[in-house]
Amino acid sequence: MYAVIETGGKQYRVEVGTELEVELLDAEPGQAITLDRVLLVADGDESSIGRPLVADAAVSAEVLRQTRGEKLISFKYRPKARSRVKKGHRQELTVLRITDVRLGKKSAAEAVRKAEADAKTERERLEEAAAKQAAADAALAAKLAKSAAADEKSTKASTAKTSAKSSAKTETKPAAKKPAAKASADDKAKKPASKADAPKKTTPAKKDK
């Protein structure tokens, strides 16, 4: 629901939550005021147009602060008369926040509160569903981790059993037969004598000659 209001000789389109600057109003910051000059009220496909005002319509607003607009320069120049006048102006303004738009028994603020409550309920429902899904995912992950640990444990046990069997087979094998010592002695006999083993020749000393 929105409305078109008139204040300070200007028209504004407003709805709940709108902040706007209007011509200076005699109100203190934080004060709640009611704007009665409502030219139009529209609610979906239905609209009420005033001639010039809409009956049983009002707009409630809260005064946020008093401020001043931007500086405007007014410069008047008259040629050949040596007349130059320069003036500055800053308009006094009031900042409003629209809190409600009413037409008869209809209230835009109540509709907004109801929509927010419905949205909150829907959000809570979605959060609850998300929490349930997260819990189910966590349970499934724990189950998979448990089964993976069990498989790893059984694999380790089978590996240890296989290694134990292989070590037992290695221990029961007969030792390899060593070659006879006789063969090694015969080999030594067949080998030629080295220079060190050969008999040394003796030469007569010079004195004997």
Beta strands, then each sheet from edge to edge (+ up, - down):
strand 1: 2-7
strand 2: 10-15
strand 3: 19-23
strand 4: 32-35
strand 5: 38-43
strand 6: 46-49
strand 7: 57-68
strand 8: 72-78
strand 9: 83-89
strand 10: 92-103
strand 11: 106-107
sheet 1: 2+ 1- 5+ 6-
sheet 2: 3+ 10- 7+ 4-
sheet 3: 3+ 10- 11+
sheet 4: 8+ 9-
end
